Amino acid sequence: MTRFRCWLAALFVAIIPLQLAAAPVRKHAPAHAAAPAQDWSAVANRTPSGAFVWGKPDARVRVVEYLSLTCPHCAHFEGEAIPPLTAKYIRPGLANYEIRHALRDTFDFAGSLLARCDGPRAFFAVMPKVFAQQDVWFTRAQSWSQVEQADGMPADQLLDKSARGAGFDSVFAMPLAKMDACLANKSEQALLTAQASEAWHRPEFPGTPAFMINGVLRSDVRSWADLDGAIAVALHPHPSPRKSVRK
C-alpha cells in the first residue's frame, strides 16, 4: 500500500500543475385519482462540488460509492447490485446514489474522465457497459503497458496513450477527437484527483468498493446483500429500547 500511495501521490503531482409528463386522464376517471409516481431513476444531477448523483436529490438515504474502474470487485458489485438498487430504492425515490472515484492507476483515471464526459445521465447509463467489458479492455491495457515505455511521459500524453492502449474509443463509442478533448479537461482532472486524494488519505478507508450511507463510511458493506440491509435499516431505524423506570 505504501508503494501504491507513493505512485498515486506522484501522479497527482504530475497532474495538478497542469490544471490550475403526467399520464393522460381517461374520460371517466374519478377526479381524485392519484397521479403516477415519478420514476426517479430518470433523474441524475451534478452537485455544486462536481459529483454525479443518481435519483431523487433529497432522498431519505444517501448512498455514496467509492469505486475504481480497474477494480474487479467494483465490476462484480455493479453487475450484482445496480438492477435491484435501481428497482427497489432509486426508482421510487427512497435513496440516491453518488459515485466518487478512488483512482488506482492511469487507465482508471482516463476511463473515469471519459465516462463523465457527457454529464451525469450519460455517466450512469454507460457505467454498467464499461464494467461489463472490464476483462477485455483491462487485459488489452495490461498488454499495452508491457510494451509501452511510459516512464517520464508527460501526464496529458500518458492519459491519452493509456486510453488508446485500453481501446477506450471502442468501449465508449467515442471519436478520437472527442476522447482527446475529454481527457484534456483540466477541471475534470482536478475534480477526480481531489476525489481520489480524499479517499486514499482516509485512515479508515477500506479500499474499493467502499460505501457511505448518510455520511457514515461503512466498512461492513461489501456486497449487495450488505448494502440492501444497510439501506433498509436507514429507512426504518430500530427504535432505541426504553429504559425501565423502577417505581
C-alpha positions as CSV (number, residue, x, y, z in Angstrom):
1,M,0.0,0.0,0.0
2,T,2.9,2.3,0.8
3,R,4.4,1.9,-2.7
4,F,0.9,2.5,-4.2
5,R,0.3,5.6,-2.3
6,C,3.7,6.9,-3.4
7,W,2.8,6.2,-7.0
8,L,-0.6,7.9,-6.6
9,A,1.0,10.9,-4.9
10,A,3.4,11.1,-7.8
11,L,0.6,11.0,-10.3
12,F,-1.2,13.8,-8.5
13,V,1.9,15.9,-8.5
14,A,2.2,15.4,-12.3
15,I,-1.4,16.2,-13.0
16,I,-2.2,19.0,-10.6
17,P,0.3,21.6,-12.1
18,L,-1.4,21.0,-15.5
19,Q,-4.8,22.1,-14.0
20,L,-4.7,25.5,-12.0
21,A,-45.2,14.1,-18.1
22,A,-48.1,13.4,-16.4
23,A,-50.2,10.4,-17.8
24,P,-53.3,11.3,-19.9
25,V,-56.6,11.3,-17.9
26,R,-59.2,8.9,-19.1
27,K,-62.6,10.4,-19.8
28,H,-64.4,8.8,-16.9
29,A,-61.5,8.7,-14.4
30,P,-62.5,9.9,-10.9
31,A,-61.4,13.4,-10.0
32,H,-59.4,12.1,-7.0
33,A,-57.3,9.5,-9.0
34,A,-53.7,9.8,-7.9
35,A,-51.1,10.8,-10.4
36,P,-48.5,8.1,-11.2
37,A,-45.4,8.2,-9.1
38,Q,-42.3,9.8,-10.6
39,D,-39.6,7.5,-11.8
40,W,-36.5,8.9,-10.1
41,S,-34.2,6.6,-12.0
42,A,-34.6,9.0,-14.9
43,V,-33.0,11.8,-12.8
44,A,-29.3,12.4,-12.5
45,N,-27.6,15.6,-11.4
46,R,-24.2,17.3,-10.9
47,T,-23.7,18.7,-7.4
48,P,-22.0,22.0,-6.8
49,S,-18.9,20.1,-5.9
50,G,-19.0,18.3,-9.3
51,A,-20.1,14.9,-8.1
52,F,-22.7,12.9,-10.1
53,V,-25.8,11.8,-8.2
54,W,-28.5,9.4,-9.5
55,G,-32.0,9.6,-8.2
56,K,-34.1,11.9,-6.0
57,P,-31.9,14.7,-4.8
58,D,-33.5,14.9,-1.3
59,A,-34.0,11.2,-0.8
60,R,-34.0,10.0,2.8
61,V,-31.0,7.7,2.2
62,R,-27.8,9.0,0.5
63,V,-25.6,6.2,-0.8
64,V,-22.0,7.1,-1.8
65,E,-19.8,4.5,-3.5
66,Y,-16.1,5.0,-3.9
67,L,-15.0,2.9,-6.9
68,S,-12.3,2.3,-9.4
69,L,-12.8,1.2,-13.0
70,T,-9.9,-1.2,-12.7
71,C,-11.2,-2.8,-9.5
72,P,-12.7,-6.3,-10.3
73,H,-14.8,-6.2,-7.0
74,C,-16.4,-3.0,-8.2
75,A,-17.2,-4.7,-11.5
76,H,-18.8,-7.6,-9.7
77,F,-20.8,-5.2,-7.4
78,E,-22.0,-3.3,-10.5
79,G,-23.4,-6.4,-12.1
80,E,-24.9,-7.7,-8.9
81,A,-26.3,-4.6,-7.3
82,I,-27.3,-1.9,-9.8
83,P,-30.5,-3.6,-11.1
84,P,-32.0,-4.3,-7.6
85,L,-30.7,-1.0,-6.2
86,T,-32.5,0.8,-9.1
87,A,-35.8,-1.0,-8.8
88,K,-36.0,-1.1,-5.0
89,Y,-34.6,2.2,-3.9
90,I,-33.6,4.7,-6.7
91,R,-36.7,4.5,-8.9
92,P,-39.2,5.1,-6.1
93,G,-37.1,7.9,-4.6
94,L,-36.2,6.2,-1.4
95,A,-32.4,6.5,-1.9
96,N,-30.0,8.3,-4.2
97,Y,-26.6,7.1,-5.4
98,E,-23.4,9.1,-5.8
99,I,-20.2,8.0,-7.3
100,R,-16.8,9.1,-6.1
101,H,-13.6,8.0,-7.9
102,A,-10.9,6.3,-5.8
103,L,-8.4,6.2,-8.7
104,R,-5.9,3.3,-8.7
105,D,-3.9,3.8,-11.9
106,T,-3.7,5.8,-15.2
107,F,-6.2,3.6,-17.0
108,D,-8.7,4.2,-14.2
109,F,-8.1,7.9,-14.5
110,A,-8.5,8.0,-18.3
111,G,-11.7,5.8,-18.2
112,S,-13.3,7.9,-15.5
113,L,-12.7,11.1,-17.4
114,L,-14.3,9.6,-20.5
115,A,-17.2,8.2,-18.5
116,R,-18.0,11.6,-17.1
117,C,-17.6,13.4,-20.5
118,D,-21.3,13.7,-21.4
119,G,-22.7,14.5,-18.0
120,P,-24.4,12.6,-15.2
121,R,-27.3,10.9,-17.1
122,A,-24.9,9.5,-19.7
123,F,-22.5,8.6,-17.0
124,F,-24.9,6.3,-15.1
125,A,-26.1,4.8,-18.4
126,V,-22.5,3.9,-19.6
127,M,-21.0,2.6,-16.3
128,P,-22.6,-0.8,-16.5
129,K,-21.3,-1.3,-20.0
130,V,-17.8,-0.3,-19.0
131,F,-17.7,-2.7,-16.1
132,A,-19.3,-5.5,-18.2
133,Q,-16.3,-5.2,-20.6
134,Q,-13.7,-4.7,-17.9
135,D,-11.9,-8.1,-18.5
136,V,-11.5,-7.2,-22.2
137,W,-10.2,-3.6,-22.0
138,F,-8.1,-4.2,-18.9
139,T,-6.4,-7.2,-20.5
140,R,-5.7,-5.0,-23.5
141,A,-4.4,-2.2,-21.2
142,Q,-2.0,-4.5,-19.4
143,S,-0.7,-5.8,-22.7
144,W,-0.1,-2.3,-23.9
145,S,1.7,-1.3,-20.7
146,Q,4.1,-4.2,-21.0
147,V,5.5,-2.9,-24.3
148,E,5.0,0.9,-24.0
149,Q,7.7,2.9,-22.2
150,A,5.5,5.3,-20.1
151,D,8.1,6.3,-17.5
152,G,8.7,10.1,-17.7
153,M,5.9,10.6,-20.2
154,P,4.1,14.0,-19.7
155,A,0.8,13.5,-17.8
156,D,-1.6,14.6,-20.5
157,Q,0.3,12.4,-23.1
158,L,0.2,9.5,-20.7
159,L,-3.6,9.8,-20.2
160,D,-4.1,9.9,-24.0
161,K,-1.9,7.0,-24.8
162,S,-3.3,4.9,-21.9
163,A,-6.9,5.5,-23.3
164,R,-5.8,4.4,-26.7
165,G,-3.9,1.4,-25.3
166,A,-7.0,0.2,-23.5
167,G,-9.2,0.7,-26.6
168,F,-11.5,3.2,-24.8
169,D,-12.5,4.8,-28.1
170,S,-14.4,1.5,-28.8
171,V,-15.6,0.9,-25.2
172,F,-17.2,4.4,-25.1
173,A,-18.1,4.5,-28.9
174,M,-16.3,7.9,-29.0
175,P,-14.5,9.6,-31.8
176,L,-10.8,10.1,-31.1
177,A,-11.0,13.9,-31.3
178,K,-13.7,13.9,-28.6
179,M,-11.8,11.5,-26.5
180,D,-8.7,13.7,-26.6
181,A,-10.8,16.7,-25.6
182,C,-12.4,14.9,-22.6
183,L,-9.0,13.6,-21.4
184,A,-7.6,17.1,-21.6
185,N,-10.3,18.7,-19.4
186,K,-8.3,20.3,-16.6
187,S,-11.3,21.0,-14.3
188,E,-12.4,17.3,-14.5
189,Q,-8.8,16.1,-13.9
190,A,-8.7,18.3,-10.8
191,L,-12.0,17.0,-9.6
192,L,-11.1,13.4,-9.9
193,T,-7.7,14.0,-8.4
194,A,-9.3,15.6,-5.4
195,Q,-11.8,12.7,-5.0
196,A,-9.1,10.1,-5.1
197,S,-6.9,12.0,-2.7
198,E,-9.8,12.4,-0.2
199,A,-10.5,8.6,-0.4
200,W,-7.0,7.2,-0.1
201,H,-5.9,9.6,2.6
202,R,-8.7,8.5,4.9
203,P,-7.0,6.3,7.6
204,E,-10.1,4.1,7.8
205,F,-10.6,3.8,4.0
206,P,-11.0,0.0,3.3
207,G,-10.3,0.1,-0.4
208,T,-12.7,-0.2,-3.3
209,P,-15.6,-0.6,-3.4
210,A,-16.4,1.4,-0.3
211,F,-19.7,2.9,0.8
212,M,-21.0,5.8,2.8
213,I,-24.6,5.8,4.0
214,N,-26.0,9.2,5.1
215,G,-22.4,10.4,5.5
216,V,-21.1,7.5,7.5
217,L,-18.3,5.3,6.0
218,R,-19.4,1.7,6.3
219,S,-16.6,-0.9,6.4
220,D,-19.2,-3.7,6.9
221,V,-20.8,-3.1,3.4
222,R,-19.0,-5.2,0.8
223,S,-21.8,-6.8,-1.2
224,W,-25.4,-6.1,-2.5
225,A,-26.8,-8.0,0.5
226,D,-24.9,-5.8,2.9
227,L,-25.9,-2.6,1.1
228,D,-29.6,-3.7,0.9
229,G,-29.7,-4.4,4.6
230,A,-27.9,-1.1,5.4
231,I,-30.3,1.0,3.3
232,A,-33.3,-0.8,4.8
233,V,-32.1,0.0,8.4
234,A,-31.5,3.6,7.4
235,L,-35.1,3.8,6.1
236,H,-36.6,2.1,9.1
237,P,-34.2,2.6,12.0
238,H,-34.9,0.4,15.0
239,P,-36.2,2.4,18.0
240,S,-33.9,2.6,21.0
241,P,-35.2,0.3,23.7
242,R,-36.8,2.3,26.6
243,K,-35.1,2.0,29.9
244,S,-37.4,0.6,32.6
245,V,-38.1,3.0,35.4
246,R,-38.3,1.5,38.8
247,K,-41.1,2.7,41.0
